[in-house]
Amino acid sequence: MKIKLGVLAVAVPLALTTLTGCSMTDKESDDVTYAGTSTSSDAADALEKISSGIYDLIGVKGKTSDSRATVTECAGKDPDTYFRVLHPWSFTPASPDDLEVAMQRLKEALPKHGWKIVEYGPDNSKNKNLRLTADNDAKKASAHIIQMAKDNPPMLSVDVISGCYQVPEGQKVEHF
């Protein structure tokens, strides 16, 4: 399934907000959590597995968008050495009635799987979309989920983003 323009219109500003800072930070600083050393490809594969785990928690039938992870910069760090990975995707339930069920299941299941919900409630848009933000310190990742009930079709917009990685010594960040 292709990503709809409406999903991108929501995901891109959310991703930019996410890239410039989120609640997944070290206690001592305002910087994004350090995720360790990795190649861009390995980090992208790991983040897509985290996304798959979130998908598994939804627990209702539906379709996901066909999207891949992308490499982004770590604000204020050398872009040839440091990077984050963003995996934006959407979920459209088979039945519009299952959208609320899917969001409720995520709200209940994420904490049971190592995620801490740091934000939950309606946004300031005219649609009052329900937003959920959760951090997983062990996985060095954050998930931003938006229940877009008034879209046609209704869907969840999901952005999963890593902490800040450093490439192994002697290598450069692969951008994709």
C-alpha atoms as a printed R data frame, in Angstrom:
    type eleno elety resid chain resno       x      y      z
1   ATOM     1    CA   MET     A     1   0.000  0.000  0.000
2   ATOM     2    CA   LYS     A     2   1.363  3.429 -0.841
3   ATOM     3    CA   ILE     A     3   1.663  6.111  1.806
4   ATOM     4    CA   LYS     A     4  -1.147  8.623  1.406
5   ATOM     5    CA   LEU     A     5  -0.370 12.313  1.078
6   ATOM     6    CA   GLY     A     6  -2.441 13.001  4.223
7   ATOM     7    CA   VAL     A     7  -0.255 10.637  6.234
8   ATOM     8    CA   LEU     A     8   2.859 12.411  4.996
9   ATOM     9    CA   ALA     A     9   1.341 15.785  5.844
10  ATOM    10    CA   VAL     A    10   1.036 14.619  9.446
11  ATOM    11    CA   ALA     A    11   4.166 12.468  9.573
12  ATOM    12    CA   VAL     A    12   6.654 14.989  8.205
13  ATOM    13    CA   PRO     A    13   5.959 17.738 10.782
14  ATOM    14    CA   LEU     A    14   5.840 15.088 13.498
15  ATOM    15    CA   ALA     A    15   9.135 13.648 12.287
16  ATOM    16    CA   LEU     A    16  10.735 17.089 12.262
17  ATOM    17    CA   THR     A    17   9.547 17.651 15.820
18  ATOM    18    CA   THR     A    18  10.860 14.225 16.723
19  ATOM    19    CA   LEU     A    19  14.212 14.855 15.072
20  ATOM    20    CA   THR     A    20  14.783 18.074 16.930
21  ATOM    21    CA   GLY     A    21  13.966 16.574 20.254
22  ATOM    22    CA   CYS     A    22  11.658 14.221 22.070
23  ATOM    23    CA   SER     A    23  11.216 12.926 25.559
24  ATOM    24    CA   MET     A    24  13.684 10.068 25.033
25  ATOM    25    CA   THR     A    25  16.674 11.813 26.577
26  ATOM    26    CA   ASP     A    26  19.466 11.119 28.992
27  ATOM    27    CA   LYS     A    27  18.682 12.342 32.482
28  ATOM    28    CA   GLU     A    28  21.773 14.561 32.597
29  ATOM    29    CA   SER     A    29  21.193 16.473 29.370
30  ATOM    30    CA   ASP     A    30  18.674 17.692 26.842
31  ATOM    31    CA   ASP     A    31  20.377 15.712 24.078
32  ATOM    32    CA   VAL     A    32  18.761 12.716 22.412
33  ATOM    33    CA   THR     A    33  19.652  9.365 23.958
34  ATOM    34    CA   TYR     A    34  22.861  7.770 22.709
35  ATOM    35    CA   ALA     A    35  21.912  4.460 21.084
36  ATOM    36    CA   GLY     A    36  25.411  3.027 20.640
37  ATOM    37    CA   THR     A    37  27.626  2.230 17.663
38  ATOM    38    CA   SER     A    38  26.149  0.765 14.494
39  ATOM    39    CA   THR     A    39  26.110  0.973 10.750
40  ATOM    40    CA   SER     A    40  23.109  2.742  9.228
41  ATOM    41    CA   SER     A    41  21.858 -0.504  7.655
42  ATOM    42    CA   ASP     A    42  22.033 -2.511 10.870
43  ATOM    43    CA   ALA     A    43  20.338  0.259 12.857
44  ATOM    44    CA   ALA     A    44  17.564  0.524 10.239
45  ATOM    45    CA   ASP     A    45  16.993 -3.244 10.367
46  ATOM    46    CA   ALA     A    46  16.808 -3.118 14.168
47  ATOM    47    CA   LEU     A    47  14.324 -0.232 14.129
48  ATOM    48    CA   GLU     A    48  12.107 -1.983 11.579
49  ATOM    49    CA   LYS     A    49  11.999 -4.991 13.952
50  ATOM    50    CA   ILE     A    50  10.896 -2.630 16.731
51  ATOM    51    CA   SER     A    51   8.165 -1.303 14.401
52  ATOM    52    CA   SER     A    52   7.083 -4.887 13.679
53  ATOM    53    CA   GLY     A    53   6.775 -5.486 17.407
54  ATOM    54    CA   ILE     A    54   4.496 -2.462 17.708
55  ATOM    55    CA   TYR     A    55   2.428 -3.731 14.774
56  ATOM    56    CA   ASP     A    56   2.040 -7.097 16.514
57  ATOM    57    CA   LEU     A    57   0.555 -5.322 19.558
58  ATOM    58    CA   ILE     A    58  -2.230 -3.738 17.479
59  ATOM    59    CA   GLY     A    59  -4.060 -7.060 17.416
60  ATOM    60    CA   VAL     A    60  -6.689 -6.250 14.779
61  ATOM    61    CA   LYS     A    61  -6.791 -7.071 11.083
62  ATOM    62    CA   GLY     A    62  -5.764 -4.397  8.632
63  ATOM    63    CA   LYS     A    63  -3.083 -3.193  6.232
64  ATOM    64    CA   THR     A    64   0.142 -1.331  6.760
65  ATOM    65    CA   SER     A    65   1.819  1.066  4.390
66  ATOM    66    CA   ASP     A    66   4.841 -0.200  2.506
67  ATOM    67    CA   SER     A    67   7.594  1.991  3.884
68  ATOM    68    CA   ARG     A    68  11.213  1.554  4.870
69  ATOM    69    CA   ALA     A    69  13.315  3.204  7.520
70  ATOM    70    CA   THR     A    70  15.319  6.278  6.611
71  ATOM    71    CA   VAL     A    71  18.485  7.803  8.050
72  ATOM    72    CA   THR     A    72  18.312 11.289  9.577
73  ATOM    73    CA   GLU     A    73  20.756 13.567 11.329
74  ATOM    74    CA   CYS     A    74  21.375 13.934 15.037
75  ATOM    75    CA   ALA     A    75  20.844 17.623 15.782
76  ATOM    76    CA   GLY     A    76  24.084 19.384 16.614
77  ATOM    77    CA   LYS     A    77  26.327 16.409 15.751
78  ATOM    78    CA   ASP     A    78  28.612 15.605 12.802
79  ATOM    79    CA   PRO     A    79  26.284 14.192 10.092
80  ATOM    80    CA   ASP     A    80  29.059 11.963  8.733
81  ATOM    81    CA   THR     A    81  29.519 10.254 12.093
82  ATOM    82    CA   TYR     A    82  26.172 10.397 13.946
83  ATOM    83    CA   PHE     A    83  22.673  9.511 12.787
84  ATOM    84    CA   ARG     A    84  19.173  8.502 13.834
85  ATOM    85    CA   VAL     A    85  16.787  6.166 12.075
86  ATOM    86    CA   LEU     A    86  13.134  7.036 11.414
87  ATOM    87    CA   HIS     A    87  10.534  4.471 10.337
88  ATOM    88    CA   PRO     A    88   7.220  6.118  9.406
89  ATOM    89    CA   TRP     A    89   4.289  3.859  8.554
90  ATOM    90    CA   SER     A    90   0.522  3.733  8.770
91  ATOM    91    CA   PHE     A    91  -2.054  1.132  9.729
92  ATOM    92    CA   THR     A    92  -5.548  1.011  8.237
93  ATOM    93    CA   PRO     A    93  -7.861 -1.421 10.049
94  ATOM    94    CA   ALA     A    94 -10.050 -3.747  7.978
95  ATOM    95    CA   SER     A    95 -13.054 -2.213  9.724
96  ATOM    96    CA   PRO     A    96 -13.174  1.496 10.689
97  ATOM    97    CA   ASP     A    97 -14.737  0.401 13.988
98  ATOM    98    CA   ASP     A    98 -11.436 -1.316 14.869
99  ATOM    99    CA   LEU     A    99  -9.414  1.921 14.831
100 ATOM   100    CA   GLU     A   100 -10.270  2.801 18.422
101 ATOM   101    CA   VAL     A   101  -9.711 -0.832 19.461
102 ATOM   102    CA   ALA     A   102  -6.234 -0.750 17.887
103 ATOM   103    CA   MET     A   103  -5.261  2.453 19.699
104 ATOM   104    CA   GLN     A   104  -6.592  1.161 23.030
105 ATOM   105    CA   ARG     A   105  -4.654 -2.082 22.624
106 ATOM   106    CA   LEU     A   106  -1.460 -0.129 22.004
107 ATOM   107    CA   LYS     A   107  -2.097  2.044 25.062
108 ATOM   108    CA   GLU     A   108  -2.518 -1.056 27.219
109 ATOM   109    CA   ALA     A   109   0.122 -3.327 25.636
110 ATOM   110    CA   LEU     A   110   3.074 -0.986 25.099
111 ATOM   111    CA   PRO     A   111   3.844 -0.603 28.849
112 ATOM   112    CA   LYS     A   112   3.788 -4.398 29.224
113 ATOM   113    CA   HIS     A   113   6.552 -4.578 26.604
114 ATOM   114    CA   GLY     A   114   9.021 -2.074 28.032
115 ATOM   115    CA   TRP     A   115   7.482  1.149 26.686
116 ATOM   116    CA   LYS     A   116   6.691  4.116 28.899
117 ATOM   117    CA   ILE     A   117   3.794  6.245 27.695
118 ATOM   118    CA   VAL     A   118   4.928  9.859 28.035
119 ATOM   119    CA   GLU     A   119   2.018 11.534 26.232
120 ATOM   120    CA   TYR     A   120  -1.566 10.494 25.564
121 ATOM   121    CA   GLY     A   121  -4.511 12.624 24.536
122 ATOM   122    CA   PRO     A   122  -6.071 14.726 21.788
123 ATOM   123    CA   ASP     A   123  -3.937 17.124 19.788
124 ATOM   124    CA   ASN     A   124  -4.756 20.747 18.958
125 ATOM   125    CA   SER     A   125  -5.882 20.063 15.386
126 ATOM   126    CA   LYS     A   126  -9.458 20.685 14.303
127 ATOM   127    CA   ASN     A   127  -9.921 16.897 14.196
128 ATOM   128    CA   LYS     A   128  -8.615 16.478 17.773
129 ATOM   129    CA   ASN     A   129  -6.596 13.423 16.703
130 ATOM   130    CA   LEU     A   130  -5.650 11.168 19.590
131 ATOM   131    CA   ARG     A   131  -1.856 11.016 20.059
132 ATOM   132    CA   LEU     A   132   0.257  8.535 21.953
133 ATOM   133    CA   THR     A   133   3.996  8.955 22.504
134 ATOM   134    CA   ALA     A   134   5.974  6.162 24.139
135 ATOM   135    CA   ASP     A   135   9.658  5.689 24.890
136 ATOM   136    CA   ASN     A   136  11.566  2.445 25.293
137 ATOM   137    CA   ASP     A   137  14.833  3.110 27.117
138 ATOM   138    CA   ALA     A   138  16.131 -0.436 26.640
139 ATOM   139    CA   LYS     A   139  15.618 -0.250 22.869
140 ATOM   140    CA   LYS     A   140  16.685  3.411 22.664
141 ATOM   141    CA   ALA     A   141  13.589  4.196 20.624
142 ATOM   142    CA   SER     A   142  10.497  6.354 20.715
143 ATOM   143    CA   ALA     A   143   7.116  5.810 19.035
144 ATOM   144    CA   HIS     A   144   4.642  8.542 18.062
145 ATOM   145    CA   ILE     A   145   1.212  7.206 17.137
146 ATOM   146    CA   ILE     A   146  -1.696  9.306 15.882
147 ATOM   147    CA   GLN     A   147  -5.246  7.974 15.656
148 ATOM   148    CA   MET     A   148  -6.650  9.711 12.592
149 ATOM   149    CA   ALA     A   149 -10.315  8.770 13.005
150 ATOM   150    CA   LYS     A   150 -11.682 11.435 10.651
151 ATOM   151    CA   ASP     A   151  -9.457 10.525  7.696
152 ATOM   152    CA   ASN     A   152 -10.884  8.541  4.834
153 ATOM   153    CA   PRO     A   153 -10.033  5.796  5.482
154 ATOM   154    CA   PRO     A   154  -9.449  6.070  9.250
155 ATOM   155    CA   MET     A   155  -5.912  5.027 10.186
156 ATOM   156    CA   LEU     A   156  -3.069  5.100 12.668
157 ATOM   157    CA   SER     A   157  -0.001  7.093 11.661
158 ATOM   158    CA   VAL     A   158   3.100  5.629 13.328
159 ATOM   159    CA   ASP     A   159   6.596  7.101 13.533
160 ATOM   160    CA   VAL     A   160   9.261  5.040 15.281
161 ATOM   161    CA   ILE     A   161  12.611  6.767 15.780
162 ATOM   162    CA   SER     A   162  15.885  5.649 17.280
163 ATOM   163    CA   GLY     A   163  18.247  7.408 19.584
164 ATOM   164    CA   CYS     A   164  21.459  8.844 18.164
165 ATOM   165    CA   TYR     A   165  23.940  6.267 16.797
166 ATOM   166    CA   GLN     A   166  27.614  6.664 16.010
167 ATOM   167    CA   VAL     A   167  29.079  4.765 13.062
168 ATOM   168    CA   PRO     A   168  32.036  2.444 13.726
169 ATOM   169    CA   GLU     A   169  35.430  4.125 13.561
170 ATOM   170    CA   GLY     A   170  36.619  4.718 10.007
171 ATOM   171    CA   GLN     A   171  33.117  4.562  8.502
172 ATOM   172    CA   LYS     A   172  30.649  7.218  7.401
173 ATOM   173    CA   VAL     A   173  26.890  7.386  7.741
174 ATOM   174    CA   GLU     A   174  25.002  5.826  4.823
175 ATOM   175    CA   HIS     A   175  22.048  8.036  3.937
176 ATOM   176    CA   PHE     A   176  18.937  6.340  2.573
